[in-house]
Amino acid sequence: MANLIIREKSIFVRFTRFETLRALQKSFEIPLDKVRGATCDNEYIQSGLGLRSPGTGFPGYIAEGTFRKNGQKILSLWKKGQQVVVIELEDSRWDRILLGCIDAKATTTELNRALNEQMK
């Protein structure tokens, strides 16, 4: 499972070796000022992510990689059984990041708290 690390002025998404291979993406960092917010949305993954390019996907089981839907670019790091956190970005390589995790509510609360602290 990809690891979301919230730092003072950025978020760092760390991939396992297998995630790097399946998503064709390396671990990366995004400044907090590029993050608009995060929500728990387990239904988002079920509505379909659009065209996969590049990455690994099998509907309902795995979605790891870059997807394009309705003119938006989405990085998905999700596998069946994981809850979904949707991170909204602006002026970034992606419009959204879908992150699979064990406790989406706790992750979104922590990320949104860091964003609020950043704005103060």
N, CA, C and O atoms as CSV, one atom per row, in Angstrom:
chain,resi,resn,atom,element,x,y,z
A,1,MET,N,N,0.847,-1.172,0.000
A,1,MET,CA,C,0.000,0.000,0.000
A,1,MET,C,C,0.898,1.242,0.000
A,1,MET,O,O,1.838,1.340,0.788
A,2,ALA,N,N,0.595,2.181,-0.889
A,2,ALA,CA,C,1.360,3.428,-0.944
A,2,ALA,C,C,1.233,4.137,0.396
A,2,ALA,O,O,0.187,4.083,1.043
A,3,ASN,N,N,2.277,4.782,0.795
A,3,ASN,CA,C,2.339,5.451,2.081
A,3,ASN,C,C,2.246,6.962,1.889
A,3,ASN,O,O,3.034,7.526,1.129
A,4,LEU,N,N,1.316,7.625,2.548
A,4,LEU,CA,C,1.200,9.080,2.488
A,4,LEU,C,C,1.864,9.654,3.726
A,4,LEU,O,O,1.452,9.372,4.851
A,5,ILE,N,N,2.892,10.459,3.514
A,5,ILE,CA,C,3.618,11.089,4.617
A,5,ILE,C,C,3.387,12.585,4.517
A,5,ILE,O,O,3.731,13.210,3.515
A,6,ILE,N,N,2.799,13.158,5.569
A,6,ILE,CA,C,2.510,14.589,5.582
A,6,ILE,C,C,3.660,15.296,6.282
A,6,ILE,O,O,3.947,15.049,7.453
A,7,ARG,N,N,4.303,16.173,5.544
A,7,ARG,CA,C,5.428,16.947,6.073
A,7,ARG,C,C,4.954,18.371,6.337
A,7,ARG,O,O,3.794,18.704,6.098
A,8,GLU,N,N,5.844,19.189,6.822
A,8,GLU,CA,C,5.479,20.556,7.189
A,8,GLU,C,C,4.928,21.361,6.017
A,8,GLU,O,O,3.957,22.100,6.182
A,9,LYS,N,N,5.537,21.229,4.825
A,9,LYS,CA,C,5.108,22.030,3.678
A,9,LYS,C,C,4.796,21.190,2.441
A,9,LYS,O,O,4.643,21.730,1.345
A,10,SER,N,N,4.702,19.869,2.615
A,10,SER,CA,C,4.443,19.010,1.460
A,10,SER,C,C,3.843,17.675,1.906
A,10,SER,O,O,3.817,17.336,3.089
A,11,ILE,N,N,3.363,16.937,0.905
A,11,ILE,CA,C,2.996,15.548,1.143
A,11,ILE,C,C,3.929,14.696,0.301
A,11,ILE,O,O,4.285,15.065,-0.818
A,12,PHE,N,N,4.316,13.566,0.842
A,12,PHE,CA,C,5.207,12.647,0.149
A,12,PHE,C,C,4.462,11.333,0.001
A,12,PHE,O,O,3.965,10.785,0.986
A,13,VAL,N,N,4.379,10.824,-1.215
A,13,VAL,CA,C,3.731,9.551,-1.479
A,13,VAL,C,C,4.831,8.550,-1.827
A,13,VAL,O,O,5.510,8.665,-2.847
A,14,ARG,N,N,4.981,7.561,-0.937
A,14,ARG,CA,C,6.035,6.559,-1.102
A,14,ARG,C,C,5.416,5.260,-1.611
A,14,ARG,O,O,4.452,4.754,-1.038
A,15,PHE,N,N,5.980,4.731,-2.687
A,15,PHE,CA,C,5.499,3.497,-3.297
A,15,PHE,C,C,6.357,2.319,-2.862
A,15,PHE,O,O,7.537,2.474,-2.546
A,16,THR,N,N,5.746,1.138,-2.851
A,16,THR,CA,C,6.525,-0.080,-2.726
A,16,THR,C,C,7.127,-0.374,-4.097
A,16,THR,O,O,6.769,0.273,-5.080
A,17,ARG,N,N,8.024,-1.330,-4.170
A,17,ARG,CA,C,8.634,-1.687,-5.466
A,17,ARG,C,C,7.578,-2.180,-6.444
A,17,ARG,O,O,7.604,-1.824,-7.623
A,18,PHE,N,N,6.635,-3.009,-5.953
A,18,PHE,CA,C,5.604,-3.539,-6.842
A,18,PHE,C,C,4.665,-2.439,-7.326
A,18,PHE,O,O,4.231,-2.462,-8.477
A,19,GLU,N,N,4.351,-1.485,-6.470
A,19,GLU,CA,C,3.504,-0.364,-6.892
A,19,GLU,C,C,4.208,0.467,-7.953
A,19,GLU,O,O,3.577,0.927,-8.905
A,20,THR,N,N,5.498,0.660,-7.796
A,20,THR,CA,C,6.276,1.393,-8.797
A,20,THR,C,C,6.175,0.699,-10.148
A,20,THR,O,O,6.010,1.361,-11.173
A,21,LEU,N,N,6.271,-0.625,-10.160
A,21,LEU,CA,C,6.166,-1.380,-11.413
A,21,LEU,C,C,4.759,-1.329,-11.989
A,21,LEU,O,O,4.592,-1.120,-13.191
A,22,ARG,N,N,3.737,-1.519,-11.141
A,22,ARG,CA,C,2.364,-1.555,-11.648
A,22,ARG,C,C,1.874,-0.186,-12.090
A,22,ARG,O,O,1.167,-0.076,-13.092
A,23,ALA,N,N,2.242,0.861,-11.356
A,23,ALA,CA,C,1.776,2.215,-11.677
A,23,ALA,C,C,2.685,2.913,-12.687
A,23,ALA,O,O,2.314,3.939,-13.257
A,24,LEU,N,N,3.869,2.357,-12.903
A,24,LEU,CA,C,4.880,2.999,-13.749
A,24,LEU,C,C,5.112,4.431,-13.279
A,24,LEU,O,O,5.127,5.379,-14.064
A,25,GLN,N,N,5.288,4.544,-11.986
A,25,GLN,CA,C,5.447,5.845,-11.336
A,25,GLN,C,C,6.336,5.656,-10.111
A,25,GLN,O,O,6.216,4.660,-9.398
A,26,LYS,N,N,7.214,6.603,-9.872
A,26,LYS,CA,C,8.072,6.567,-8.688
A,26,LYS,C,C,7.442,7.375,-7.569
A,26,LYS,O,O,6.511,8.149,-7.795
A,27,SER,N,N,7.951,7.193,-6.370
A,27,SER,CA,C,7.524,8.006,-5.231
A,27,SER,C,C,7.717,9.476,-5.574
A,27,SER,O,O,8.613,9.825,-6.343
A,28,PHE,N,N,6.880,10.339,-5.008
A,28,PHE,CA,C,6.942,11.757,-5.352
A,28,PHE,C,C,6.489,12.615,-4.179
A,28,PHE,O,O,5.934,12.126,-3.195
A,29,GLU,N,N,6.746,13.906,-4.317
A,29,GLU,CA,C,6.385,14.885,-3.296
A,29,GLU,C,C,5.616,16.023,-3.961
A,29,GLU,O,O,5.944,16.438,-5.072
A,30,ILE,N,N,4.593,16.522,-3.275
A,30,ILE,CA,C,3.793,17.640,-3.770
A,30,ILE,C,C,3.707,18.695,-2.676
A,30,ILE,O,O,3.372,18.367,-1.538
A,31,PRO,N,N,4.002,19.961,-2.994
A,31,PRO,CA,C,3.872,21.023,-1.990
A,31,PRO,C,C,2.416,21.147,-1.516
A,31,PRO,O,O,1.486,20.988,-2.306
A,32,LEU,N,N,2.230,21.431,-0.230
A,32,LEU,CA,C,0.881,21.575,0.320
A,32,LEU,C,C,0.097,22.703,-0.352
A,32,LEU,O,O,-1.133,22.652,-0.397
A,33,ASP,N,N,0.783,23.713,-0.873
A,33,ASP,CA,C,0.045,24.803,-1.517
A,33,ASP,C,C,-0.557,24.388,-2.867
A,33,ASP,O,O,-1.308,25.156,-3.467
A,34,LYS,N,N,-0.235,23.188,-3.345
A,34,LYS,CA,C,-0.839,22.638,-4.567
A,34,LYS,C,C,-2.025,21.713,-4.241
A,34,LYS,O,O,-2.727,21.257,-5.144
A,35,VAL,N,N,-2.240,21.443,-2.943
A,35,VAL,CA,C,-3.312,20.545,-2.507
A,35,VAL,C,C,-4.517,21.375,-2.091
A,35,VAL,O,O,-4.410,22.247,-1.228
A,36,ARG,N,N,-5.678,21.098,-2.713
A,36,ARG,CA,C,-6.912,21.837,-2.385
A,36,ARG,C,C,-7.662,21.197,-1.240
A,36,ARG,O,O,-8.357,21.891,-0.497
A,37,GLY,N,N,-7.541,19.896,-1.078
A,37,GLY,CA,C,-8.246,19.211,-0.002
A,37,GLY,C,C,-8.340,17.729,-0.272
A,37,GLY,O,O,-7.925,17.242,-1.323
A,38,ALA,N,N,-8.898,17.012,0.704
A,38,ALA,CA,C,-9.044,15.564,0.582
A,38,ALA,C,C,-10.410,15.147,1.100
A,38,ALA,O,O,-10.947,15.746,2.032
A,39,THR,N,N,-10.965,14.104,0.480
A,39,THR,CA,C,-12.249,13.550,0.899
A,39,THR,C,C,-12.176,12.029,0.899
A,39,THR,O,O,-11.363,11.430,0.194
A,40,CYS,N,N,-13.041,11.416,1.701
A,40,CYS,CA,C,-13.247,9.958,1.656
A,40,CYS,C,C,-14.315,9.722,0.604
A,40,CYS,O,O,-15.388,10.320,0.679
A,41,ASP,N,N,-14.054,8.872,-0.366
A,41,ASP,CA,C,-15.056,8.639,-1.402
A,41,ASP,C,C,-14.886,7.245,-1.995
A,41,ASP,O,O,-14.269,7.081,-3.048
A,42,ASN,N,N,-15.436,6.244,-1.314
A,42,ASN,CA,C,-15.320,4.869,-1.781
A,42,ASN,C,C,-16.104,4.617,-3.061
A,42,ASN,O,O,-15.845,3.635,-3.756
A,43,GLU,N,N,-17.052,5.480,-3.382
A,43,GLU,CA,C,-17.843,5.320,-4.606
A,43,GLU,C,C,-17.080,5.809,-5.838
A,43,GLU,O,O,-17.388,5.391,-6.954
A,44,TYR,N,N,-16.103,6.675,-5.656
A,44,TYR,CA,C,-15.366,7.272,-6.777
A,44,TYR,C,C,-14.750,6.195,-7.672
A,44,TYR,O,O,-14.817,6.282,-8.898
A,45,ILE,N,N,-14.164,5.202,-7.060
A,45,ILE,CA,C,-13.486,4.152,-7.817
A,45,ILE,C,C,-14.486,3.303,-8.596
A,45,ILE,O,O,-14.159,2.774,-9.658
A,46,GLN,N,N,-15.700,3.173,-8.073
A,46,GLN,CA,C,-16.703,2.327,-8.715
A,46,GLN,C,C,-17.316,2.968,-9.952
A,46,GLN,O,O,-17.872,2.267,-10.797
A,47,SER,N,N,-17.225,4.291,-10.072
A,47,SER,CA,C,-17.792,4.967,-11.240
A,47,SER,C,C,-16.881,4.877,-12.464
A,47,SER,O,O,-17.241,5.331,-13.550
A,48,GLY,N,N,-15.704,4.289,-12.280
A,48,GLY,CA,C,-14.762,4.143,-13.392
A,48,GLY,C,C,-13.815,5.323,-13.470
A,48,GLY,O,O,-14.190,6.461,-13.189
A,49,LEU,N,N,-12.587,5.035,-13.855
A,49,LEU,CA,C,-11.555,6.070,-13.900
A,49,LEU,C,C,-11.223,6.538,-15.304
A,49,LEU,O,O,-10.445,7.476,-15.475
A,50,GLY,N,N,-11.798,5.902,-16.307
A,50,GLY,CA,C,-11.523,6.313,-17.674
A,50,GLY,C,C,-10.411,5.504,-18.305
A,50,GLY,O,O,-10.205,4.337,-17.971
A,51,LEU,N,N,-9.697,6.136,-19.222
A,51,LEU,CA,C,-8.646,5.486,-20.004
A,51,LEU,C,C,-7.359,5.402,-19.188
A,51,LEU,O,O,-6.878,6.414,-18.677
A,52,ARG,N,N,-6.806,4.212,-19.066
A,52,ARG,CA,C,-5.570,4.003,-18.306
A,52,ARG,C,C,-4.385,4.225,-19.231
A,52,ARG,O,O,-4.313,3.648,-20.316
A,53,SER,N,N,-3.455,5.070,-18.789
A,53,SER,CA,C,-2.249,5.280,-19.587
A,53,SER,C,C,-1.170,6.003,-18.796
A,53,SER,O,O,-1.315,7.211,-18.603
A,54,PRO,N,N,-0.167,5.412,-18.350
A,54,PRO,CA,C,0.137,3.998,-18.249
A,54,PRO,C,C,-0.251,3.469,-16.871
A,54,PRO,O,O,-0.646,4.240,-15.997
A,55,GLY,N,N,-0.141,2.169,-16.678
A,55,GLY,CA,C,-0.414,1.575,-15.388
A,55,GLY,C,C,-1.056,0.210,-15.498
A,55,GLY,O,O,-1.045,-0.417,-16.557
A,56,THR,N,N,-1.618,-0.241,-14.383
A,56,THR,CA,C,-2.241,-1.548,-14.290
A,56,THR,C,C,-3.670,-1.373,-13.812
A,56,THR,O,O,-3.918,-0.659,-12.840
A,57,GLY,N,N,-4.601,-2.010,-14.478
A,57,GLY,CA,C,-5.984,-1.880,-14.047
A,57,GLY,C,C,-6.824,-3.086,-14.407
A,57,GLY,O,O,-6.714,-3.645,-15.498
A,58,PHE,N,N,-7.665,-3.473,-13.464
A,58,PHE,CA,C,-8.675,-4.494,-13.685
A,58,PHE,C,C,-9.876,-4.060,-12.851
A,58,PHE,O,O,-9.834,-4.140,-11.624
A,59,PRO,N,N,-10.946,-3.601,-13.503
A,59,PRO,CA,C,-12.075,-2.997,-12.783
A,59,PRO,C,C,-12.548,-3.824,-11.586
A,59,PRO,O,O,-12.827,-5.019,-11.695
A,60,GLY,N,N,-12.628,-3.146,-10.449
A,60,GLY,CA,C,-13.092,-3.764,-9.221
A,60,GLY,C,C,-12.008,-4.444,-8.409
A,60,GLY,O,O,-12.257,-4.864,-7.279
A,61,TYR,N,N,-10.788,-4.563,-8.972
A,61,TYR,CA,C,-9.720,-5.265,-8.273
A,61,TYR,C,C,-8.451,-4.441,-8.077
A,61,TYR,O,O,-7.848,-4.465,-7.004
A,62,ILE,N,N,-8.050,-3.714,-9.113
A,62,ILE,CA,C,-6.818,-2.926,-9.005
A,62,ILE,C,C,-6.874,-1.756,-9.980
A,62,ILE,O,O,-7.321,-1.897,-11.118
A,63,ALA,N,N,-6.419,-0.612,-9.518
A,63,ALA,CA,C,-6.281,0.580,-10.363
A,63,ALA,C,C,-5.037,1.311,-9.887
A,63,ALA,O,O,-5.097,2.113,-8.955
A,64,GLU,N,N,-3.916,1.033,-10.526
A,64,GLU,CA,C,-2.658,1.676,-10.160
A,64,GLU,C,C,-2.032,2.254,-11.418
A,64,GLU,O,O,-1.651,1.524,-12.332
A,65,GLY,N,N,-1.933,3.562,-11.448
A,65,GLY,CA,C,-1.354,4.233,-12.599
A,65,GLY,C,C,-2.094,5.517,-12.899
A,65,GLY,O,O,-2.872,6.009,-12.082
A,66,THR,N,N,-1.844,6.054,-14.082
A,66,THR,CA,C,-2.461,7.300,-14.514
A,66,THR,C,C,-3.687,6.985,-15.367
A,66,THR,O,O,-3.639,6.140,-16.261
A,67,PHE,N,N,-4.778,7.676,-15.075
A,67,PHE,CA,C,-6.018,7.509,-15.810
A,67,PHE,C,C,-6.482,8.872,-16.300
A,67,PHE,O,O,-6.199,9.895,-15.677
A,68,ARG,N,N,-7.192,8.880,-17.418
A,68,ARG,CA,C,-7.719,10.128,-17.982
A,68,ARG,C,C,-9.220,9.992,-18.159
A,68,ARG,O,O,-9.708,9.060,-18.799
A,69,LYS,N,N,-9.949,10.955,-17.571
A,69,LYS,CA,C,-11.410,10.924,-17.635
A,69,LYS,C,C,-11.938,12.353,-17.640
A,69,LYS,O,O,-11.566,13.161,-16.789
A,70,ASN,N,N,-12.803,12.660,-18.599
A,70,ASN,CA,C,-13.428,13.984,-18.702
A,70,ASN,C,C,-12.403,15.112,-18.668
A,70,ASN,O,O,-12.619,16.133,-18.014
A,71,GLY,N,N,-11.299,14.930,-19.366
A,71,GLY,CA,C,-10.274,15.964,-19.450
A,71,GLY,C,C,-9.406,16.094,-18.209
A,71,GLY,O,O,-8.590,17.012,-18.119
A,72,GLN,N,N,-9.569,15.196,-17.260
A,72,GLN,CA,C,-8.760,15.258,-16.041
A,72,GLN,C,C,-7.773,14.100,-16.003
A,72,GLN,O,O,-8.018,13.029,-16.558
A,73,LYS,N,N,-6.675,14.338,-15.347
A,73,LYS,CA,C,-5.629,13.338,-15.187
A,73,LYS,C,C,-5.629,12.899,-13.722
A,73,LYS,O,O,-5.491,13.721,-12.816
A,74,ILE,N,N,-5.785,11.593,-13.506
A,74,ILE,CA,C,-5.932,11.043,-12.168
A,74,ILE,C,C,-4.845,10.002,-11.927
A,74,ILE,O,O,-4.654,9.107,-12.750
A,75,LEU,N,N,-4.135,10.107,-10.814
A,75,LEU,CA,C,-3.198,9.066,-10.407
A,75,LEU,C,C,-3.916,8.212,-9.379
A,75,LEU,O,O,-4.340,8.705,-8.334
A,76,SER,N,N,-4.052,6.929,-9.680
A,76,SER,CA,C,-4.743,6.018,-8.778
A,76,SER,C,C,-3.763,5.005,-8.199
A,76,SER,O,O,-2.928,4.446,-8.911
A,77,LEU,N,N,-3.882,4.781,-6.901
A,77,LEU,CA,C,-3.063,3.802,-6.190
A,77,LEU,C,C,-4.000,3.009,-5.280
A,77,LEU,O,O,-3.953,3.144,-4.057
A,78,TRP,N,N,-4.847,2.185,-5.888
A,78,TRP,CA,C,-5.902,1.497,-5.161
A,78,TRP,C,C,-5.953,0.030,-5.530
A,78,TRP,O,O,-5.733,-0.346,-6.681
A,79,LYS,N,N,-6.255,-0.818,-4.507
A,79,LYS,CA,C,-6.509,-2.244,-4.711
A,79,LYS,C,C,-7.776,-2.615,-3.945
A,79,LYS,O,O,-8.144,-1.950,-2.977
A,80,LYS,N,N,-8.433,-3.674,-4.385
A,80,LYS,CA,C,-9.668,-4.147,-3.756
A,80,LYS,C,C,-9.463,-4.332,-2.246
A,80,LYS,O,O,-8.434,-4.839,-1.801
A,81,GLY,N,N,-10.457,-3.912,-1.484
A,81,GLY,CA,C,-10.397,-4.033,-0.028
A,81,GLY,C,C,-9.902,-2.773,0.663
A,81,GLY,O,O,-9.976,-2.670,1.888
A,82,GLN,N,N,-9.399,-1.814,-0.105
A,82,GLN,CA,C,-8.912,-0.568,0.473
A,82,GLN,C,C,-9.984,0.508,0.372
A,82,GLN,O,O,-10.779,0.521,-0.567
A,83,GLN,N,N,-9.995,1.412,1.350
A,83,GLN,CA,C,-10.857,2.584,1.286
A,83,GLN,C,C,-10.178,3.620,0.403
A,83,GLN,O,O,-8.966,3.568,0.197
A,84,VAL,N,N,-10.962,4.565,-0.120
A,84,VAL,CA,C,-10.440,5.533,-1.086
A,84,VAL,C,C,-10.379,6.939,-0.498
A,84,VAL,O,O,-11.361,7.442,0.048
A,85,VAL,N,N,-9.213,7.561,-0.617
A,85,VAL,CA,C,-9.024,8.976,-0.308
A,85,VAL,C,C,-8.800,9.680,-1.639
A,85,VAL,O,O,-7.927,9.289,-2.413
A,86,VAL,N,N,-9.583,10.712,-1.905
A,86,VAL,CA,C,-9.422,11.500,-3.125
A,86,VAL,C,C,-8.759,12.819,-2.724
A,86,VAL,O,O,-9.316,13.595,-1.948
A,87,ILE,N,N,-7.575,13.057,-3.260
A,87,ILE,CA,C,-6.827,14.282,-2.975
A,87,ILE,C,C,-6.939,15.177,-4.201
A,87,ILE,O,O,-6.507,14.809,-5.294
A,88,GLU,N,N,-7.524,16.356,-4.008
A,88,GLU,CA,C,-7.708,17.328,-5.099
A,88,GLU,C,C,-6.460,18.210,-5.186
A,88,GLU,O,O,-5.982,18.730,-4.178
A,89,LEU,N,N,-5.942,18.369,-6.407
A,89,LEU,CA,C,-4.735,19.167,-6.632
A,89,LEU,C,C,-5.022,20.309,-7.596
A,89,LEU,O,O,-6.005,20.274,-8.337
A,90,GLU,N,N,-4.162,21.316,-7.584
A,90,GLU,CA,C,-4.232,22.394,-8.565
A,90,GLU,C,C,-2.824,22.718,-9.036
A,90,GLU,O,O,-1.861,22.619,-8.276
A,91,ASP,N,N,-2.719,23.106,-10.297
A,91,ASP,CA,C,-1.420,23.429,-10.904
A,91,ASP,C,C,-0.395,22.335,-10.647
A,91,ASP,O,O,0.740,22.612,-10.259
A,92,SER,N,N,-0.799,21.108,-10.864
A,92,SER,CA,C,0.062,19.966,-10.607
A,92,SER,C,C,0.041,19.025,-11.809
A,92,SER,O,O,-0.711,19.231,-12.761
A,93,ARG,N,N,0.849,18.026,-11.750
A,93,ARG,CA,C,0.935,17.023,-12.811
A,93,ARG,C,C,-0.390,16.266,-12.981
A,93,ARG,O,O,-0.742,15.864,-14.090
A,94,TRP,N,N,-1.120,16.074,-11.872
A,94,TRP,CA,C,-2.416,15.409,-11.883
A,94,TRP,C,C,-3.475,16.355,-11.322
A,94,TRP,O,O,-3.160,17.299,-10.597
A,95,ASP,N,N,-4.722,16.090,-11.664
A,95,ASP,CA,C,-5.833,16.842,-11.093
A,95,ASP,C,C,-6.278,16.230,-9.768
A,95,ASP,O,O,-6.737,16.930,-8.865
A,96,ARG,N,N,-6.131,14.900,-9.670
A,96,ARG,CA,C,-6.515,14.173,-8.462
A,96,ARG,C,C,-5.567,13.012,-8.232
A,96,ARG,O,O,-4.968,12.471,-9.162
A,97,ILE,N,N,-5.447,12.643,-6.954
A,97,ILE,CA,C,-4.774,11.409,-6.584
A,97,ILE,C,C,-5.786,10.578,-5.814
A,97,ILE,O,O,-6.383,11.058,-4.850
A,98,LEU,N,N,-5.983,9.334,-6.233
A,98,LEU,CA,C,-6.814,8.387,-5.502
A,98,LEU,C,C,-5.867,7.471,-4.756
A,98,LEU,O,O,-5.053,6.775,-5.363
A,99,LEU,N,N,-5.974,7.473,-3.456
A,99,LEU,CA,C,-5.064,6.709,-2.624
A,99,LEU,C,C,-5.847,5.665,-1.849
A,99,LEU,O,O,-6.759,6.008,-1.098
A,100,GLY,N,N,-5.507,4.414,-2.019
A,100,GLY,CA,C,-6.119,3.345,-1.242
A,100,GLY,C,C,-5.450,3.273,0.120
A,100,GLY,O,O,-4.226,3.348,0.226
A,101,CYS,N,N,-6.266,3.125,1.167
A,101,CYS,CA,C,-5.716,3.047,2.519
A,101,CYS,C,C,-6.654,2.242,3.414
A,101,CYS,O,O,-7.746,1.856,2.996
A,102,ILE,N,N,-6.228,1.996,4.626
A,102,ILE,CA,C,-7.023,1.225,5.579
A,102,ILE,C,C,-8.095,2.094,6.223
A,102,ILE,O,O,-9.232,1.652,6.389
A,103,ASP,N,N,-7.743,3.334,6.590
A,103,ASP,CA,C,-8.680,4.227,7.277
A,103,ASP,C,C,-8.727,5.574,6.552
A,103,ASP,O,O,-7.969,6.489,6.875
A,104,ALA,N,N,-9.623,5.686,5.571
A,104,ALA,CA,C,-9.713,6.898,4.753
A,104,ALA,C,C,-10.114,8.114,5.580
A,104,ALA,O,O,-9.620,9.216,5.340
A,105,LYS,N,N,-10.996,7.927,6.541
A,105,LYS,CA,C,-11.455,9.049,7.358
A,105,LYS,C,C,-10.293,9.668,8.145
A,105,LYS,O,O,-10.159,10.891,8.191
A,106,ALA,N,N,-9.469,8.841,8.752
A,106,ALA,CA,C,-8.315,9.344,9.509
A,106,ALA,C,C,-7.310,10.037,8.596
A,106,ALA,O,O,-6.744,11.069,8.957
A,107,THR,N,N,-7.092,9.470,7.419
A,107,THR,CA,C,-6.137,10.056,6.471
A,107,THR,C,C,-6.615,11.417,5.984
A,107,THR,O,O,-5.832,12.366,5.932
A,108,THR,N,N,-7.897,11.522,5.625
A,108,THR,CA,C,-8.410,12.809,5.153
A,108,THR,C,C,-8.408,13.844,6.265
A,108,THR,O,O,-8.101,15.011,6.022
A,109,THR,N,N,-8.742,13.440,7.471
A,109,THR,CA,C,-8.725,14.368,8.607
A,109,THR,C,C,-7.320,14.904,8.839
A,109,THR,O,O,-7.134,16.104,9.038
A,110,GLU,N,N,-6.336,14.018,8.814
A,110,GLU,CA,C,-4.941,14.427,9.031
A,110,GLU,C,C,-4.456,15.365,7.927
A,110,GLU,O,O,-3.805,16.371,8.210
A,111,LEU,N,N,-4.766,15.044,6.681
A,111,LEU,CA,C,-4.327,15.882,5.566
A,111,LEU,C,C,-5.017,17.238,5.581
A,111,LEU,O,O,-4.364,18.264,5.390
A,112,ASN,N,N,-6.313,17.260,5.803
A,112,ASN,CA,C,-7.031,18.542,5.851
A,112,ASN,C,C,-6.592,19.392,7.031
A,112,ASN,O,O,-6.572,20.618,6.929
A,113,ARG,N,N,-6.240,18.769,8.144
A,113,ARG,CA,C,-5.708,19.511,9.298
A,113,ARG,C,C,-4.377,20.172,8.934
A,113,ARG,O,O,-4.138,21.329,9.283
A,114,ALA,N,N,-3.512,19.432,8.232
A,114,ALA,CA,C,-2.230,20.000,7.799
A,114,ALA,C,C,-2.436,21.160,6.846
A,114,ALA,O,O,-1.702,22.147,6.901
A,115,LEU,N,N,-3.439,21.054,5.960
A,115,LEU,CA,C,-3.737,22.150,5.043
A,115,LEU,C,C,-4.221,23.387,5.786
A,115,LEU,O,O,-3.831,24.507,5.456
A,116,ASN,N,N,-5.072,23.186,6.789
A,116,ASN,CA,C,-5.547,24.307,7.594
A,116,ASN,C,C,-4.418,24.985,8.339
A,116,ASN,O,O,-4.392,26.211,8.449
A,117,GLU,N,N,-3.479,24.197,8.856
A,117,GLU,CA,C,-2.313,24.753,9.544
A,117,GLU,C,C,-1.443,25.552,8.578
A,117,GLU,O,O,-0.892,26.590,8.944
A,118,GLN,N,N,-1.324,25.073,7.367
A,118,GLN,CA,C,-0.529,25.738,6.327
A,118,GLN,C,C,-1.093,27.118,6.016
A,118,GLN,O,O,-0.342,28.058,5.755
A,119,MET,N,N,-2.437,27.239,6.045
A,119,MET,CA,C,-3.088,28.493,5.691
A,119,MET,C,C,-2.981,29.555,6.791
A,119,MET,O,O,-3.156,30.743,6.520
A,120,LYS,N,N,-2.701,29.147,7.998
A,120,LYS,CA,C,-2.625,30.116,9.118
A,120,LYS,C,C,-1.392,30.979,9.023
A,120,LYS,O,O,-1.174,31.839,9.876
